[in-house]
Amino acid sequence: MDCLTTNVPAPEEIDIPALREKYRFERDKRVRVEGQEQYAAHADHLTQDTYEHDPFTPVIPRDSLEEDIDVAILGAGWTGILAAYHLTNAGVTSFRNIDHAGGFGGTWYWNRYPGIQCDNDAYCYLPLLEEMGWLPSKKFADGKEIYDYIQTIADRFELREKGLFHTLVKRLDWDESIKRWIVSTNRGDTIRARFVIMAGGTLSTPKFPSVPGIHAFKGHKFHTSRWDYEYTGGEWGNPVLEKLKDKRVAILGTGATSIQAVPYLGKYAKELYVLQRTPSVVDKRDNPPTDPEWAASLKPGWQAHRQENFLRAANEILPRDQPDLICDFWTEINRNINGELDAEGKGPITAEEFWGRREVMDFRVMERLRRRVDAIVKDPATAEALKPWYRFMCKRPLSNDDYLDTFNLPSVKLIDVAPTQGLEAMTEKGFIAQGVEYEIDAIVFASGFEVTSDLRRRWGFDDVVGRDGVSLYDHWADGPQTLHGSMTHGFPNMFFTGYVQGGLNGTTTLQFGSQGHHAAYIITEALKRGVAVEPTREGQDAYIKRFNEVAADLSSILNECTPSYFTNEGEKEAKWFLFRGWGLGWDNWRDMMQEWRSAGTLEGLELRAESEQVPAE
């Protein structure tokens, strides 16, 4: 079946200069001077018994551990699992995955809310499909299916016995005398690890709005990452929320989580209030089951080929002689450009012309999505409030076939809190929006996670202290300083993962897995040579200089996009901006890292034996 272009408005139907002004206006009215401080501090998460609380797996008492291992992997979600996989393949088996959850899974362990699915192509997102000989049941796989798949990986590669769960890391201290990291936990553990891989992922620490009176509310409240089925009824994988039939419920937030959960809350609750500051882009979701004939036709290397196609079609330039294998809302803009170029009979165009066309197509696609709201939502005022006024990638694009229709139910009311830049207050009985008190029985916080906020908020460790007593929180106070986005001077044998000064790929598991592979290579070499490793200051400075030279200009995003976790709530400098990657593209980055590893010299790293410095070969 051919992948077709979509029906977007013609360029002459839209006024791009006027839309630019509209986008800026909508952004400015939502930006708050408090920035990330509009959300409760990490310590407040703990006092609300939410972050440490696990409603899914009982915490089993155990004795404290004192042990020596080669590698402490901090995290047991996809990033930690892939780091463990690459270490295992490299022959390194003395490691632990340490996680505050009750088992492997990361975000797929904690997030069990109604309707949870992968929100991009699961054939790309789910790693190791060929290695495992497994395929998801449909394009956008259900959360429980993903969780179950993770368990099969943990069993296949014998990771389970290495997991240390319901364990919060409190601090990390480098002991120069023994060349080890001392990992201290809330269970009284002292783990001496030669290497540490920071593998917490991007969605590990839930955040709550710092709303006046939030603790005064006497009704029920929980975060979507700690869904309370005992209160709502139903169960994971079968979300029949029958206990809400006499309940007035509010859900705060309208991002990726909310658009999946709202249809279920709207279906079962007596009344539902959806509290929205910024609407999301919500397109249709075609979610066909996996075609057995297609599955049987797959050849070795198919997943890497599909991931490469997704990268081109969604984030870079899809060559016009290549089909769009993904064919959904993520790849619509590039697909439409190529379709129009073919219709015009144009030959090859310059990259500059392509990106100019992409900007125009972005405005046209967003106008199509706003018109879709009008076509579905019956109440004009509600429809207007649900329209997204920003560029396509200013917030995470989403798809759902039931979300917008839910606002046609008489029991569902959209509460637009943009005029007050968020929820005004909570009371014993409910919440206040634009001076009106709404009485409710429960509130669900779909308020997201600490993604681009400061490290202390995201990680929650008391401290990470490297050589000479330097805190990483101070070392990176103005943003990351790394070699390859993986290591930093002054913090030997420590590896970072995530969106940190490295290559940028739209498939997060591919990117984070590549970082785990890079760390596994360096660790293996260090173990062979009997040394500790860290970037030289000169090597790190040279890399940062080059990174900044090739980095893309992000000013339009930072200055025009509505606040979101992409930019730490509209931070102008955005030192942890989510998409600040290697400007020459993923292929260039991947090849550069492979060449560095193939050389075997560990260029830019300093190798230290116990009592002397060993120069790189």
C-alpha positions as CSV (number, residue, x, y, z in Angstrom):
1,M,0.0,0.0,0.0
2,D,1.4,3.4,-1.0
3,C,2.1,6.0,1.6
4,L,0.2,9.1,0.5
5,T,0.5,12.8,1.1
6,T,-2.0,14.5,3.3
7,N,-4.6,17.1,2.4
8,V,-3.1,20.3,3.8
9,P,-4.2,23.9,3.0
10,A,-2.5,25.6,0.1
11,P,0.2,28.2,0.9
12,E,-2.1,31.0,-0.2
13,E,-4.7,30.0,2.3
14,I,-2.6,30.8,5.3
15,D,-1.0,34.0,6.4
16,I,2.4,33.0,7.7
17,P,3.5,36.4,9.1
18,A,0.2,36.6,11.0
19,L,0.7,33.1,12.3
20,R,4.2,33.9,13.5
21,E,2.8,36.8,15.6
22,K,0.0,34.5,16.9
23,Y,2.5,31.9,17.9
24,R,4.6,34.5,19.8
25,F,1.5,35.9,21.5
26,E,0.4,32.4,22.7
27,R,3.9,31.7,23.9
28,D,4.3,34.9,25.8
29,K,1.1,34.6,27.7
30,R,2.2,31.2,29.0
31,V,5.8,31.9,29.9
32,R,6.2,32.2,33.7
33,V,9.1,34.1,35.4
34,E,9.4,31.2,37.8
35,G,10.5,28.8,35.1
36,Q,11.1,25.4,36.5
37,E,10.2,26.7,40.0
38,Q,6.5,26.5,39.1
39,Y,6.9,22.8,39.9
40,A,7.5,21.4,43.3
41,A,11.0,20.7,44.3
42,H,12.2,17.1,44.4
43,A,12.1,17.0,48.2
44,D,8.4,17.8,48.0
45,H,7.9,14.7,45.8
46,L,9.2,12.6,48.6
47,T,7.1,14.3,51.3
48,Q,4.0,13.5,49.2
49,D,4.9,9.9,49.4
50,T,4.8,9.7,45.6
51,Y,8.3,9.3,44.2
52,E,9.4,6.6,46.6
53,H,6.0,4.9,46.8
54,D,5.5,1.8,44.6
55,P,1.8,0.8,44.3
56,F,2.6,-2.1,42.0
57,T,5.2,-4.2,43.9
58,P,5.6,-4.6,47.7
59,V,8.9,-3.5,49.1
60,I,10.7,-6.5,50.6
61,P,13.0,-5.8,53.5
62,R,16.6,-6.9,53.0
63,D,20.0,-6.5,54.6
64,S,22.3,-3.8,53.5
65,L,24.9,-4.7,50.9
66,E,28.6,-4.0,51.0
67,E,30.2,-5.2,47.7
68,D,32.7,-4.5,45.0
69,I,31.6,-4.6,41.3
70,D,32.9,-3.4,38.0
71,V,30.0,-1.4,36.9
72,A,27.0,0.3,38.6
73,I,24.3,1.0,36.1
74,L,21.9,3.6,37.6
75,G,18.6,2.7,36.0
76,A,16.8,-0.4,34.8
77,G,14.6,1.0,32.1
78,W,15.5,0.8,28.4
79,T,18.8,2.9,28.8
80,G,20.0,0.7,31.7
81,I,18.9,-2.5,30.0
82,L,20.7,-1.6,26.8
83,A,23.9,-0.7,28.8
84,A,23.7,-4.1,30.5
85,Y,23.2,-5.8,27.1
86,H,26.3,-4.1,25.6
87,L,28.4,-4.9,28.6
88,T,27.3,-8.5,28.5
89,N,28.2,-8.7,24.8
90,A,31.6,-7.2,25.6
91,G,32.2,-9.9,28.2
92,V,31.8,-7.6,31.3
93,T,29.5,-9.4,33.7
94,S,30.3,-7.9,37.1
95,F,27.6,-5.2,37.1
96,R,24.3,-4.2,38.7
97,N,21.2,-2.4,37.5
98,I,20.2,-0.2,40.5
99,D,16.7,1.2,40.4
100,H,14.0,2.6,42.8
101,A,11.3,0.6,40.9
102,G,10.4,-2.9,41.9
103,G,11.8,-4.4,38.7
104,F,13.0,-3.8,35.1
105,G,11.0,-1.5,32.9
106,G,11.8,2.1,33.8
107,T,9.0,4.3,32.4
108,W,7.2,1.2,31.3
109,Y,7.2,-0.1,34.9
110,W,5.8,3.0,36.5
111,N,3.4,4.2,33.8
112,R,0.4,1.9,33.9
113,Y,-2.3,4.5,33.3
114,P,-5.4,3.7,31.2
115,G,-4.7,3.7,27.4
116,I,-0.9,3.8,27.7
117,Q,0.7,3.0,24.4
118,C,4.0,3.7,22.6
119,D,3.4,7.0,20.8
120,N,5.7,6.4,17.9
121,D,6.4,3.5,15.6
122,A,7.0,0.5,17.9
123,Y,9.0,-1.4,15.2
124,C,11.6,1.4,15.5
125,Y,11.3,2.2,19.2
126,L,11.4,-1.3,20.7
127,P,15.1,-2.4,20.5
128,L,16.6,-5.8,19.8
129,L,13.6,-7.1,17.9
130,E,15.7,-9.1,15.5
131,E,18.0,-10.3,18.3
132,M,14.9,-11.5,20.2
133,G,13.0,-12.8,17.2
134,W,9.9,-10.9,18.4
135,L,7.5,-8.3,17.0
136,P,4.9,-6.1,18.7
137,S,1.3,-6.9,18.0
138,K,0.6,-3.5,16.4
139,K,2.3,-0.3,15.3
140,F,1.7,1.6,18.5
141,A,2.2,-1.2,21.1
142,D,0.3,-1.2,24.4
143,G,2.3,-0.4,27.5
144,K,1.8,-3.7,29.1
145,E,3.0,-5.5,26.0
146,I,6.2,-3.4,26.1
147,Y,6.7,-4.1,29.8
148,D,6.3,-7.9,29.2
149,Y,8.8,-7.7,26.3
150,I,11.3,-6.0,28.6
151,Q,11.0,-8.9,31.0
152,T,11.8,-11.4,28.3
153,I,15.0,-9.5,27.5
154,A,16.0,-9.4,31.2
155,D,15.5,-13.2,31.3
156,R,17.2,-14.0,28.0
157,F,20.4,-12.1,28.9
158,E,20.3,-13.2,32.6
159,L,20.0,-9.6,33.9
160,R,17.4,-10.3,36.6
161,E,19.9,-11.6,39.2
162,K,21.9,-8.5,38.7
163,G,19.1,-6.1,39.5
164,L,19.0,-4.2,42.8
165,F,15.4,-2.9,43.1
166,H,13.5,-0.6,45.4
167,T,16.8,1.0,46.0
168,L,17.3,4.8,45.7
169,V,20.9,6.0,45.1
170,K,21.5,8.9,47.6
171,R,25.0,10.0,46.6
172,L,28.1,9.0,44.6
173,D,31.6,9.7,45.8
174,W,34.9,9.1,43.9
175,D,37.6,7.5,46.0
176,E,40.9,8.3,44.3
177,S,42.8,6.0,46.6
178,I,41.1,2.9,45.3
179,K,39.9,4.3,42.0
180,R,36.3,3.4,42.8
181,W,32.9,5.1,43.0
182,I,31.2,4.7,46.4
183,V,27.5,4.3,45.7
184,S,25.4,5.0,48.8
185,T,21.7,4.1,48.9
186,N,18.6,4.5,51.0
187,R,18.9,0.9,51.9
188,G,22.2,1.5,53.7
189,D,24.2,-0.1,50.9
190,T,27.8,0.7,50.2
191,I,28.7,-0.4,46.7
192,R,32.2,0.1,45.4
193,A,32.0,0.3,41.6
194,R,34.9,0.8,39.3
195,F,32.6,2.4,36.7
196,V,29.2,4.2,36.9
197,I,26.8,4.5,33.9
198,M,24.1,7.1,34.5
199,A,21.1,5.4,32.8
200,G,18.1,7.1,34.4
201,G,16.5,8.0,31.0
202,T,14.4,11.1,30.5
203,L,11.1,10.3,32.2
204,S,12.2,9.0,35.6
205,T,11.3,11.8,38.1
206,P,7.6,12.9,38.2
207,K,6.9,16.5,38.8
208,F,4.0,18.3,40.4
209,P,2.8,21.9,40.0
210,S,3.7,24.1,42.9
211,V,0.1,25.1,43.4
212,P,-1.0,27.0,46.5
213,G,-3.1,24.8,48.7
214,I,-2.2,21.5,46.9
215,H,-1.6,19.8,50.3
216,A,-4.9,21.2,51.7
217,F,-7.0,19.2,49.3
218,K,-8.8,16.4,51.2
219,G,-9.8,14.4,48.2
220,H,-7.8,11.7,46.5
221,K,-4.8,12.6,44.4
222,F,-2.1,10.7,42.5
223,H,0.4,11.1,39.6
224,T,-0.3,9.2,36.4
225,S,3.0,7.3,36.9
226,R,1.6,5.9,40.1
227,W,-1.9,5.2,38.8
228,D,-4.3,4.0,41.6
229,Y,-6.5,1.3,40.2
230,E,-7.7,0.5,43.7
231,Y,-9.4,3.9,43.7
232,T,-10.5,4.1,40.0
233,G,-11.4,0.4,39.4
234,G,-10.1,-1.6,36.6
235,E,-6.6,-2.9,36.2
236,W,-3.5,-2.5,34.0
237,G,-4.4,-3.8,30.5
238,N,-8.1,-3.8,31.3
239,P,-8.9,-0.2,32.4
240,V,-12.6,-0.5,33.2
241,L,-12.7,2.4,35.7
242,E,-16.1,1.5,37.2
243,K,-15.4,3.0,40.6
244,L,-15.4,6.5,39.1
245,K,-19.1,6.3,38.2
246,D,-20.1,8.6,41.1
247,K,-16.8,10.6,41.2
248,R,-16.0,14.1,40.1
249,V,-12.4,13.9,38.7
250,A,-10.0,16.5,37.5
251,I,-6.9,15.7,35.4
252,L,-4.1,18.4,35.3
253,G,-2.1,18.4,32.1
254,T,-2.8,17.8,28.4
255,G,0.4,16.2,27.2
256,A,1.2,12.7,26.0
257,T,-0.1,11.0,29.1
258,S,-3.3,12.9,29.3
259,I,-4.4,12.4,25.8
260,Q,-4.3,8.7,26.3
261,A,-5.9,8.7,29.8
262,V,-8.7,11.3,29.2
263,P,-10.9,9.1,27.0
264,Y,-11.1,6.5,29.8
265,L,-11.7,9.1,32.5
266,G,-14.3,10.7,30.4
267,K,-16.0,7.4,29.7
268,Y,-16.3,6.3,33.4
269,A,-16.3,9.4,35.6
270,K,-19.5,11.1,36.7
271,E,-17.8,14.4,35.8
272,L,-14.4,15.1,34.4
273,Y,-12.5,18.4,34.3
274,V,-9.5,18.6,32.0
275,L,-7.2,21.4,33.2
276,Q,-5.2,22.7,30.2
277,R,-2.5,25.3,30.0
278,T,-1.3,24.5,26.4
279,P,-3.1,22.2,24.0
280,S,-1.3,19.4,22.3
281,V,-1.2,18.5,18.6
282,V,-3.5,15.5,18.3
283,D,-3.8,13.8,15.0
284,K,-5.6,10.6,14.1
285,R,-4.0,7.3,15.1
286,D,-4.1,4.5,12.6
287,N,-2.9,1.5,14.7
288,P,-3.1,-1.6,12.5
289,P,-2.1,-5.0,13.8
290,T,1.2,-6.4,12.7
291,D,0.7,-8.0,9.2
292,P,1.8,-11.6,9.3
293,E,2.8,-11.5,5.6
294,W,4.9,-8.4,6.2
295,A,6.5,-10.0,9.2
296,A,7.4,-13.1,7.2
297,S,9.0,-11.0,4.5
298,L,11.4,-9.2,6.8
299,K,15.1,-9.7,6.0
300,P,18.1,-9.5,8.3
301,G,18.9,-5.8,9.1
302,W,15.3,-4.7,8.6
303,Q,15.0,-2.9,11.9
304,A,18.2,-0.8,11.4
305,H,16.9,0.1,7.9
306,R,13.5,1.1,9.3
307,Q,15.1,3.2,12.0
308,E,17.2,5.0,9.4
309,N,14.2,5.6,7.3
310,F,12.4,7.1,10.3
311,L,15.3,9.4,11.1
312,R,15.3,10.7,7.5
313,A,11.5,11.0,7.2
314,A,10.9,12.7,10.5
315,N,14.0,14.7,11.4
316,E,16.3,15.1,8.4
317,I,15.8,14.8,4.6
318,L,14.2,11.7,3.1
319,P,15.6,11.1,-0.3
320,R,12.9,11.2,-2.9
321,D,13.7,7.8,-4.2
322,Q,13.1,6.2,-0.8
323,P,9.6,5.3,0.4
324,D,8.3,6.6,3.7
325,L,8.1,3.3,5.7
326,I,6.6,4.9,8.8
327,C,3.8,6.9,7.1
328,D,2.2,8.6,10.0
329,F,2.0,12.1,11.6
330,W,5.7,12.0,12.5
331,T,6.8,11.9,8.9
332,E,3.9,13.9,7.2
333,I,5.9,17.1,6.6
334,N,8.7,15.6,4.7
335,R,6.4,13.2,2.9
336,N,4.3,16.1,1.7
337,I,7.3,18.1,0.5
338,N,8.6,15.2,-1.6
339,G,5.1,14.6,-3.0
340,E,4.8,18.3,-4.1
341,L,8.4,18.3,-5.6
342,D,7.5,15.2,-7.6
343,A,4.2,16.8,-8.7
344,E,6.1,19.9,-9.8
345,G,8.5,17.8,-11.8
346,K,11.4,19.4,-9.9
347,G,14.8,17.8,-9.9
348,P,17.2,17.8,-7.0
349,I,17.0,20.9,-4.7
350,T,19.5,22.4,-2.3
351,A,19.3,21.8,1.4
352,E,18.5,25.5,1.9
353,E,15.5,25.2,-0.4
354,F,14.4,22.1,1.3
355,W,14.4,23.6,4.8
356,G,12.6,26.7,3.5
357,R,9.9,24.5,2.1
358,R,9.8,22.5,5.4
359,E,9.1,25.7,7.3
360,V,6.2,26.6,5.1
361,M,4.9,23.0,5.2
362,D,5.1,23.1,9.0
363,F,2.6,26.0,9.0
364,R,0.3,24.2,6.6
365,V,0.3,21.0,8.6
366,M,-0.4,22.8,11.8
367,E,-3.4,24.6,10.1
368,R,-4.7,21.2,9.0
369,L,-4.5,20.0,12.6
370,R,-6.4,23.0,13.9
371,R,-9.1,22.5,11.3
372,R,-9.3,18.9,12.5
373,V,-10.3,20.2,15.9
374,D,-13.1,22.2,14.4
375,A,-14.3,19.2,12.5
376,I,-14.5,17.0,15.7
377,V,-15.3,19.2,18.7
378,K,-18.9,20.5,18.6
379,D,-18.6,23.4,21.1
380,P,-16.9,26.3,19.3
381,A,-15.3,27.8,22.5
382,T,-13.9,24.4,23.5
383,A,-12.7,23.8,20.0
384,E,-10.9,27.1,19.9
385,A,-9.2,26.4,23.3
386,L,-8.0,23.0,22.0
387,K,-6.2,24.4,19.0
388,P,-2.3,24.3,19.1
389,W,-0.7,27.6,18.1
390,Y,2.9,26.8,17.7
391,R,5.3,25.0,15.4
392,F,5.0,21.2,14.9
393,M,8.0,20.2,17.1
394,C,7.5,22.8,19.8
395,K,5.7,20.2,21.9
396,R,5.7,16.4,21.4
397,P,3.3,15.7,18.5
398,L,0.6,13.1,19.5
399,S,-2.1,11.0,18.0
400,N,-5.3,9.5,19.4
401,D,-8.6,8.6,17.9
402,D,-10.8,9.3,21.0
403,Y,-9.3,12.3,22.8
404,L,-11.0,15.2,20.9
405,D,-14.3,13.3,20.8
406,T,-14.3,13.0,24.5
407,F,-15.0,16.8,24.8
408,N,-18.3,16.2,23.2
409,L,-19.5,14.3,26.2
410,P,-21.8,16.4,28.5
411,S,-19.9,15.2,31.5
412,V,-16.5,16.5,30.3
413,K,-15.5,20.1,30.6
414,L,-12.2,21.7,29.4
415,I,-10.9,24.2,31.9
416,D,-8.4,26.6,30.2
417,V,-5.9,27.7,32.8
418,A,-3.7,29.6,30.2
419,P,-5.1,33.0,31.3
420,T,-3.6,32.5,34.7
421,Q,-0.6,30.6,33.4
422,G,-1.6,27.5,35.3
423,L,-3.9,26.4,38.1
424,E,-4.6,29.2,40.5
425,A,-5.0,27.2,43.7
426,M,-6.4,24.1,45.4
427,T,-8.8,24.1,48.4
428,E,-10.0,21.4,50.7
429,K,-12.8,20.6,48.3
430,G,-11.3,21.1,44.9
431,F,-9.5,23.7,42.8
432,I,-9.9,27.3,41.7
433,A,-9.6,28.4,38.1
434,Q,-10.2,32.0,37.0
435,G,-11.8,32.8,40.4
436,V,-14.2,29.9,40.4
437,E,-14.0,27.0,42.8
438,Y,-14.8,23.5,41.4
439,E,-15.5,20.8,43.9
440,I,-14.0,17.4,43.0
441,D,-13.4,14.0,44.6
442,A,-10.1,13.3,43.0
443,I,-7.3,15.0,41.0
444,V,-4.9,13.1,38.7
445,F,-1.6,14.9,38.0
446,A,-0.6,14.3,34.3
447,S,2.1,16.9,34.9
448,G,5.0,15.1,33.4
449,F,8.5,14.6,34.4
450,E,11.7,16.5,35.1
451,V,13.3,16.3,31.7
452,T,15.3,19.4,31.0
453,S,15.3,20.9,34.5
454,D,18.5,21.2,36.6
455,L,20.3,18.0,37.4
456,R,19.5,18.1,41.1
457,R,15.8,18.2,40.4
458,R,16.1,15.4,37.8
459,W,18.4,13.0,39.5
460,G,17.5,13.7,43.1
461,F,20.9,12.5,44.4
462,D,22.2,14.4,47.4
463,D,25.4,14.8,45.5
464,V,27.8,13.4,42.9
465,V,31.4,14.2,44.0
466,G,34.3,13.6,41.7
467,R,38.1,14.1,42.0
468,D,39.2,16.9,44.4
469,G,35.8,17.1,46.0
470,V,34.1,18.8,43.1
471,S,30.3,18.4,42.9
472,L,28.9,17.6,39.4
473,Y,26.1,19.9,40.2
474,D,28.6,22.7,40.4
475,H,30.7,21.4,37.6
476,W,27.7,21.5,35.3
477,A,25.9,24.5,36.8
478,D,25.9,26.2,33.4
479,G,25.3,23.1,31.3
480,P,27.1,20.0,30.3
481,Q,30.9,19.9,29.6
482,T,31.8,16.6,28.0
483,L,33.8,14.6,25.5
484,H,31.5,12.9,23.1
485,G,28.6,13.7,25.4
486,S,29.7,10.6,27.4
487,M,32.3,11.6,30.0
488,T,33.5,14.7,31.8
489,H,36.9,15.9,33.1
490,G,37.2,15.4,36.9
491,F,34.8,12.5,37.1
492,P,36.7,9.4,36.2
493,N,35.0,6.2,35.0
494,M,31.6,7.9,34.9
495,F,29.4,7.7,31.7
496,F,26.4,9.8,30.8
497,T,23.5,8.9,28.6
498,G,20.6,10.9,27.3
499,Y,20.5,14.2,25.4
500,V,23.9,15.4,26.4
501,Q,26.2,17.0,23.7
502,G,26.1,14.0,21.4
503,G,24.4,12.7,18.3
504,L,20.6,13.1,18.0
505,N,18.3,10.4,16.8
506,G,14.5,10.4,16.8
507,T,14.5,6.8,18.1
508,T,15.5,7.4,21.7
509,T,16.3,3.8,22.4
510,L,18.7,3.7,19.4
511,Q,20.4,6.8,20.6
512,F,20.7,5.8,24.3
513,G,21.7,2.3,23.3
514,S,24.5,3.7,21.2
515,Q,25.7,5.6,24.2
516,G,25.6,2.3,26.2
517,H,27.7,0.6,23.5
518,H,30.2,3.4,23.5
519,A,30.5,3.2,27.3
520,A,30.9,-0.6,27.2
521,Y,33.8,-0.2,24.7
522,I,35.7,2.2,26.9
523,I,35.0,0.2,30.0
524,T,36.3,-3.0,28.3
525,E,39.5,-1.2,27.2
526,A,40.0,0.3,30.7
527,L,39.6,-3.2,32.3
528,K,42.1,-4.7,29.8
529,R,44.7,-2.0,30.6
530,G,44.0,-1.8,34.3
531,V,43.4,2.0,34.4
532,A,40.8,4.6,35.3
533,V,39.8,6.9,32.4
534,E,38.6,10.4,32.1
535,P,38.7,13.1,29.4
536,T,41.7,15.4,29.4
537,R,40.7,19.1,29.8
538,E,42.2,19.8,26.4
539,G,40.3,17.0,24.7
540,Q,37.1,18.0,26.3
541,D,37.5,21.7,25.5
542,A,38.3,20.8,21.8
543,Y,35.2,18.7,21.6
544,I,33.0,21.3,23.1
545,K,34.4,23.9,20.7
546,R,33.7,21.8,17.7
547,F,30.2,20.8,19.0
548,N,29.3,24.5,19.4
549,E,30.7,25.3,15.9
550,V,28.4,22.7,14.2
551,A,25.4,23.0,16.5
552,A,22.2,24.1,14.8
553,D,20.7,27.6,15.4
554,L,17.9,27.0,18.0
555,S,16.9,30.6,18.5
556,S,13.7,30.3,16.6
557,I,12.6,27.4,18.8
558,L,13.7,29.1,22.0
559,N,12.1,32.4,21.2
560,E,8.9,31.3,19.5
561,C,7.9,28.0,21.0
562,T,5.4,27.7,23.8
563,P,6.9,26.6,27.1
564,S,7.3,22.9,27.6
565,Y,9.8,20.3,28.9
566,F,11.7,20.6,25.6
567,T,13.0,24.0,26.8
568,N,12.7,23.8,30.6
569,E,9.5,25.8,30.5
570,G,10.6,28.5,28.1
571,E,14.1,29.1,29.3
572,K,15.8,31.4,26.8
573,E,19.3,30.0,27.2
574,A,18.0,26.4,27.7
575,K,21.2,24.9,28.8
576,W,19.6,21.5,28.9
577,F,17.5,22.0,25.7
578,L,16.3,18.5,24.7
579,F,17.3,18.6,21.0
580,R,20.7,20.3,21.0
581,G,22.6,17.6,19.2
582,W,25.6,17.2,16.8
583,G,24.7,19.6,14.0
584,L,26.3,17.5,11.2
585,G,23.6,14.8,11.7
586,W,23.3,11.3,13.1
587,D,25.3,9.6,10.3
588,N,28.3,11.9,10.8
589,W,28.1,11.4,14.6
590,R,27.8,7.6,14.3
591,D,30.7,7.3,11.9
592,M,32.9,9.6,14.0
593,M,32.3,7.5,17.1
594,Q,33.0,4.3,15.2
595,E,36.3,5.7,13.8
596,W,37.3,6.8,17.3
597,R,36.7,3.3,18.7
598,S,38.4,1.6,15.7
599,A,41.5,3.6,16.2
600,G,41.9,2.0,19.7
601,T,44.0,5.0,21.0
602,L,41.3,6.4,23.3
603,E,42.2,9.9,22.0
604,G,41.2,12.6,24.3
605,L,41.1,10.4,27.4
606,E,43.6,10.3,30.2
607,L,44.5,6.9,31.6
608,R,45.4,6.6,35.3
609,A,46.9,3.6,37.0
610,E,46.7,3.5,40.8
611,S,49.8,5.6,41.4
612,E,50.8,7.0,38.0
613,Q,49.4,8.5,34.8
614,V,49.4,6.2,31.8
615,P,49.4,8.1,28.5
616,A,47.0,7.0,25.8
617,E,48.7,5.0,23.1
